[in-house]
Amino acid sequence: MPKGRAVETGRSWQEAFGPVLRAAQIIVGAMTAGALAFLAIAVYVRWGRAPAAGPPVLTWVAIVVGAAMLAVRMILPPMIVAQRRAALARGRLELPLRYGSPVFDEFLEKSGDAGVLWVVYQANLLIAAAPLEGAAFFALVAYLVEGSPWALGAAAVLIATLARMIPTRETVFAWMDDQLRLLDQERRGLR
């Protein structure tokens, strides 16, 4: 990727997004589906059994971990995006010239800065989604062990949040438009 490539104008970059957007949808969709499948198994296995005796310590730990992962999802990705966008504005964010996938290599060539920002978006999507998936599995394990409906509720909230993260064309294009505008502002500020 050449350094200092100009900000893409118009919407020509959007035409190249089909295959890479579908891949991101499949990844986050599979993460959501796996957590939903485990939720269904946990409910089936636990159905009709009384909650475990004693305080639901594992459940409370799972709730705290889930809340922490929700906070991480809100804080960390925007920080990383700002840092990487600033590096791109200064011409210091470099990606490997080839990813080994002809489709992705062609996408990067056609999309310019939008393609580089897509790499940042996809990395941040996974940085935000993976901890939520892990926390949901932890809450479901807590439900299997202790039978607390609080653990089941925590898992449901985490899975719903994960499902809402499945990217759509509209959300990605709105994010990309914002990032390209901010990138242009940052580049103007460097002159």
N, C-alpha and C positions, 0 to 999 in steps of 0.2 A: 504494500500500500504506500503510495508516494506521500512524502511529508507535505503538510500544509495544503492538502487538497481543499478546494473551495467548498463552501457550504452549498449543498444541492438546493436549487431553486425549483419551484413547481412541484409536481407530484410524480416525476419520472421514476424516482426510486421506489415508489409503491408497487410498480409493476413487477419488480423482482422479488417481492416478499412472499409469494405463495408457498413455495416449498419449505423455506426456513421457518415460516410461521406455523405451518402444519407440524413440523417436527417439534416445536416448543409446545404446541397444543397436545400432542401425543405424550410428551414427557410428563407434563403436569397432570394431564388426564389420567395417565397410568398411575401416577403417585396417588391421586385421589381415589381411583378405582381400587387400588390395593388396600388403602385404609378403609374404604367402605366394605370391601370383602371381609377384612378382619373384624370390622364392627359387626357384620352379620354373623360371622362365626362365633364371636364372643357372646352375643346375645343368645344365640342358639344353645351354646354350651352352658351358659349360666341360667337359662330360663327355668323358673320354678324353684330355684335353690335360694335358700335364705342367705342374707349377707353374712360375711364372716364375723365372728365375735371379736370384740375389742375395737379400739379406735381405728379408723381407716387411714392410717399413717401414709401408706403408699398412695392412696387417693389424693391426700393433701399435697404430697410431694409432686404428684403428677399435675395437679392444678397450678402449683407454683412454677413448675417447669414450663407448662403450657403458656402461662401468662408471660414468663420471661421470653419465650420464643416469639410470642406475639409482639412484644416490645422490640426484640431484635429485628423482626421483620419491618417494623416501622422506622427504625433508626439507622441500621447499618446500610441497607441498599442505597438510600438517597446520598449518604456520605460517599460511598464508593462511586456512584454515578457522577457526583460533582467533581471528585478527584480525577476521574478518568476523562471527563469532558474538558477539564482545565488542561490536562496533559495533551489532549487532542488539539485544543486551541493553540497551544504552544508548539505543536508539531512534534511532541515527544511521546505520543502513544503509538506504538508500532505493534502490528499484528504480524504473525508469520505470513509470508507471501502466499503460501499454499497450505491448505488444510487437508489435502488428500481426497477431497470430495469435489468432483467436477461441478456438481450443482452449486455447492457453497462457494467455490472459487469464482464461478461465473456470477453468482449473486454479489460477492464483494466487488467484483470488477464493475458491475452495472450500477451499484448503489452508492458508491463513494462514501462520504461521511456518514450517511444513513446506515450503510452496512457496518461500519466500524461501531457506530452507536448501537446497532442491533446486537453485536457481540457483547457489548457492555450490558444491554438489556437482558439478554439471555443468561449471562453469568449471574446477574443480580436476581433474576427470576429463580434460579436454582438455589442461590444463597438464601433467599427468603423462603422458598418452598420446602427445602429439605429439613430444616429444623422443625417446621410445623408438622411434617409427616412423622418425624421421629417422636415428637411430643404426643401426637395422636396415638401412635402405637403404644407408647408408654402408658397413656391414660387407659387404653383398652386392656393392657396387661394388668393394670391396677384393678380394673373392673372384673377381670377374670379371677383374680386372686381374692379380692375383698367383696365384690358384688355391690359396691356403692353406686347408686344412681348419679352421684356427683361426678364420678370418674367417667361414666357414660356420657353425661352432659358435656364435660370438658372435651372429650374426644369428638363429640358431634360439632361443637363450636370450632375446633381446630380443623376438622374435615371440611366443614362449610367454608371456612376461610380459605383453605387450600383450593376448593372447587372454584371459588370466586377469582382465584389467581390464574385460571386457565386463560391465556391471552386470546383476544379477539382482534380482528382487523381494526375495528374502531378504537379500542383501547391502545393498541400498539401504535397506530398512526397518530393518535392524539399525543401520546407520550413522545413519539419521534418528532412531531412538529414542535412541541415545546423544547425538546433538547436541541434541535437544529437552530431554533430561535435563540436559545441561551448560548449555544456555541458561537453563533454569529456575533452576539453581544460581547462575549468574552474575547473573541478575535479583534473586534473593534477597539476594545479597551486596551489591548496589547500594543496597538499602533501608536 
